[in-house]
Amino acid sequence: MSSRAARIALSVSAAALGSIAAYWGLLATRQGHILFDARKHPVVHLSDDFSAYSHAVPGGMVRGYVYHPEGEPAMQDLFIYFAGRGEDVRATAQALHWLPAGFGFAALNYRGVADSQGDPSEVASVQDARQFADHLRQAFPQTRLHVVGRSLGTGVAIQLVARQDFSSLQLVTPYDSMLEVAKRRYPLVPLSLLLRHQFNSLAHSREVAAKTQVLLAESDEVVLHERSQKLIAAWPTPVSVQTVAGSNHHDIMSFETTWLHLVDFALTAVLPAPEAA
């Protein structure tokens, strides 16, 4: 190889390595925003059946919403919902017409997502979840609280239920760890070194005592069933598993069947244990 060709080859290699390093640097510094898909969404207007919630965080406010239809009997059961990546909970709330009387719904947007402000992270999402749950316990002291997490939010839900008592836990398209999910998307990136928000649900699940149900999408190219099954196999207590026919990772919350499963399991979870013969 001529000296000129060698210089060109070295220059190309250096440029390629520089691009890889820059890409890894971007993932390292912006990974919270990338992981949570932190961006604004078109405004979704909610009915008067919703009340607003907020608490201050560095950089602004975290905002959430509580669905408690006025004029209904006292709310007996309340779903506390933790959303998937980039999901605006105000849009998800459009499906609440499938909830029966006596059920409510509460959810917040992660920092940086939709109308919430601040920098998203695993630690911050769990902190905000605990503060939100504490508020709901005080606001509705006679109501049974059920935690529901979807996709990314299953990692938040599991950590919350590992620290506090709830009537039930339901996980929609869960994973064993975000690190394992991300490895498939970024196979050439040393994620075990770079990823700060690993959402190791497999480890946190050891502390969960709540009655648990898992809902799987029939087709899931984001969280492979392999990742969900690994979590299910390691779950410390018996777990009910249902597959929502016709659904995929992105549309599973738009199916009436999904909400019927959530409601049925919540009601079953609060039934008294049968007396021994």
C-alpha positions in Angstrom: 0.0 0.0 0.0 1.4 3.4 -0.9 2.0 6.0 1.8 -0.9 8.1 0.3 -3.3 5.2 0.4 -2.2 4.4 4.0 -2.8 8.0 5.0 -6.3 7.9 3.4 -7.1 4.6 5.2 -5.9 6.0 8.5 -8.0 9.2 8.0 -11.1 7.1 7.2 -10.5 4.9 10.2 -10.0 7.9 12.5 -13.2 9.5 11.1 -15.2 6.3 11.7 -13.8 5.9 15.2 -14.6 9.6 15.9 -18.2 9.2 14.7 -18.6 6.1 16.9 -17.2 7.9 19.9 -19.5 10.9 19.2 -22.5 8.6 18.9 -21.6 6.8 22.1 -21.1 10.2 23.8 -24.6 11.3 22.7 -26.1 8.1 24.1 -24.3 8.6 27.3 -25.2 12.2 27.9 -28.7 12.2 26.4 -29.8 8.7 27.3 -32.5 9.8 29.7 -34.2 11.8 27.0 -33.7 9.0 24.4 -34.9 6.3 26.7 -38.1 8.1 27.8 -38.6 9.7 24.4 -38.9 13.1 26.2 -40.7 15.4 23.9 -43.9 17.5 23.8 -47.1 16.3 22.3 -50.2 18.1 20.9 -52.5 19.1 23.7 -55.1 16.6 24.7 -58.2 18.1 26.4 -59.7 16.0 29.1 -63.3 16.2 30.4 -64.4 17.6 33.8 -64.2 14.0 35.1 -60.5 14.6 35.5 -58.7 16.6 38.2 -55.1 17.8 37.8 -52.1 16.9 39.9 -48.6 18.4 40.0 -45.5 18.6 42.1 -42.3 20.6 41.7 -39.1 19.1 40.4 -35.8 20.7 39.3 -36.6 22.5 36.0 -40.4 22.8 36.5 -43.4 20.6 37.3 -44.4 17.0 36.9 -48.1 16.8 35.9 -50.6 14.1 36.3 -54.4 13.4 36.1 -56.9 11.6 38.2 -60.1 10.3 36.6 -63.0 10.2 39.2 -66.3 10.7 37.5 -68.5 13.2 39.4 -71.8 11.8 40.5 -70.6 8.2 40.6 -70.7 6.2 43.9 -67.6 6.4 46.1 -64.6 5.2 44.2 -63.7 1.8 45.4 -60.7 0.9 43.1 -58.1 3.2 41.5 -55.6 2.2 38.9 -52.3 4.0 39.2 -50.8 3.8 35.7 -47.2 4.2 34.6 -46.9 4.7 30.9 -44.7 3.4 28.2 -41.9 5.2 26.4 -43.0 8.6 25.0 -46.6 8.0 26.0 -48.8 11.0 26.9 -51.2 9.7 29.6 -53.8 12.2 28.5 -54.1 10.3 25.3 -54.3 6.9 27.0 -57.1 8.3 29.2 -59.3 8.4 26.1 -59.9 4.7 26.6 -61.4 5.0 30.1 -64.9 4.5 28.9 -64.3 0.8 29.4 -63.9 1.2 33.2 -67.0 0.2 35.2 -68.6 2.3 37.9 -66.5 2.5 41.0 -63.2 2.5 39.2 -60.9 5.4 38.8 -57.6 6.0 37.0 -54.6 8.1 37.9 -51.4 8.7 35.9 -48.6 11.2 35.5 -46.3 12.1 32.6 -42.6 11.4 33.2 -40.3 14.4 33.4 -39.7 15.9 30.0 -42.6 14.0 28.4 -45.7 15.8 27.1 -46.7 18.5 29.6 -44.2 17.5 32.4 -40.9 19.3 32.8 -37.4 18.4 34.1 -34.9 15.7 33.1 -36.1 12.2 32.9 -34.3 9.3 34.6 -34.9 6.0 36.3 -34.4 7.4 39.8 -36.6 10.5 39.1 -39.4 8.4 37.7 -39.5 6.2 40.8 -39.3 9.2 43.1 -42.2 10.9 41.3 -44.2 7.6 41.4 -43.8 7.3 45.2 -44.8 11.0 45.7 -47.8 10.5 43.5 -48.9 7.3 45.3 -48.5 9.1 48.6 -50.8 11.9 47.4 -53.4 9.4 46.2 -53.4 7.5 49.5 -54.1 10.8 51.3 -56.7 12.0 48.8 -58.6 8.6 48.6 -58.0 6.9 52.0 -60.9 4.4 51.5 -60.0 3.4 48.0 -58.1 0.3 47.0 -55.0 1.2 44.9 -53.9 -1.0 42.0 -50.6 -0.4 40.2 -50.5 -0.9 36.4 -47.3 -0.4 34.3 -46.9 -0.7 30.6 -43.6 -1.4 28.8 -41.1 1.1 30.2 -43.5 1.9 33.0 -43.4 -1.8 34.2 -39.9 -1.0 35.6 -41.3 2.0 37.5 -44.3 0.0 38.7 -42.2 -2.9 40.0 -39.9 -0.6 42.0 -42.9 1.2 43.5 -44.7 -2.0 44.6 -41.4 -3.4 46.0 -41.4 -0.4 48.4 -45.1 0.0 49.3 -48.2 -2.2 49.7 -50.9 -2.2 47.0 -54.0 -4.3 46.3 -52.5 -5.6 43.0 -49.9 -5.2 40.4 -50.4 -5.6 36.7 -47.7 -5.5 34.1 -48.4 -4.9 30.4 -45.6 -6.1 28.0 -42.9 -6.2 30.8 -39.2 -6.9 30.5 -36.5 -8.4 32.7 -34.2 -5.4 32.4 -34.0 -2.4 30.1 -30.3 -3.3 29.5 -31.3 -6.5 27.8 -34.0 -4.8 25.7 -31.6 -2.1 24.6 -28.8 -4.5 23.7 -31.0 -5.7 20.8 -31.5 -2.2 19.5 -27.9 -1.1 20.0 -25.9 -4.3 19.5 -22.5 -2.5 18.9 -22.7 -0.1 21.9 -21.1 -1.1 25.3 -24.4 -0.5 27.1 -23.4 -2.3 30.2 -20.9 0.5 30.7 -22.9 3.4 29.4 -26.5 2.8 30.4 -27.4 4.4 33.7 -31.1 3.7 33.6 -31.1 -0.1 33.5 -34.5 -0.8 35.1 -33.4 -4.2 36.4 -36.9 -5.5 37.0 -35.6 -9.0 37.6 -33.7 -7.8 40.7 -36.4 -5.5 42.0 -39.1 -8.2 41.6 -37.7 -10.2 44.5 -39.3 -7.7 46.9 -42.8 -7.7 45.4 -45.5 -9.4 47.4 -48.6 -8.1 45.6 -50.9 -10.3 43.6 -49.6 -10.0 40.0 -50.9 -10.3 36.5 -49.0 -10.0 33.2 -50.6 -9.0 30.0 -48.7 -9.8 26.8 -49.3 -8.6 23.3 -49.9 -11.3 20.7 -47.1 -9.7 18.5 -44.3 -7.8 20.2 -41.2 -6.7 18.3 -40.1 -4.2 21.0 -40.1 -6.3 24.1 -39.7 -9.8 22.9 -41.7 -12.5 24.7 -38.4 -14.0 25.7 -37.7 -10.9 27.9 -41.2 -11.1 29.4 -41.0 -14.8 30.0 -37.7 -14.5 31.8 -39.3 -12.1 34.3 -42.3 -14.3 34.7 -40.2 -17.4 35.4 -38.4 -15.6 38.2 -41.4 -14.0 39.8 -41.4 -14.7 43.5 -45.2 -15.3 43.8 -47.8 -17.0 41.5 -48.5 -14.8 38.5 -51.5 -14.8 36.1 -50.5 -14.5 32.5 -52.9 -13.4 29.7 -52.3 -12.7 26.0 -54.4 -10.0 24.3 -55.4 -11.4 20.9 -54.7 -9.3 17.9 -52.6 -6.7 19.8 -49.1 -5.5 19.4 -46.7 -3.6 21.6 -47.9 -0.2 20.6 -51.7 -0.7 20.5 -52.4 -3.1 23.4 -53.9 -0.3 25.6 -56.5 0.5 22.9 -58.2 -2.9 23.2 -61.3 -3.3 25.3 -60.0 -6.8 26.2 -57.0 -5.3 27.9 -59.1 -3.1 30.2 -61.5 -6.0 30.9 -58.5 -8.1 32.0 -57.2 -5.2 34.2 -60.6 -4.8 35.9 -61.3 -8.5 36.4 -58.0 -9.2 38.0 -58.2 -6.1 40.3 -61.6 -7.3 41.5 -60.3 -10.9 42.0 -57.3 -9.7 43.8 -59.3 -8.0 46.6 -61.6 -10.9 47.2 -61.0 -12.5 50.6 -59.0 -15.7 50.6 -61.2 -18.9 50.8 -61.4 -20.4 54.3 -59.6 -23.6 54.9 -61.8 -26.7 54.9 
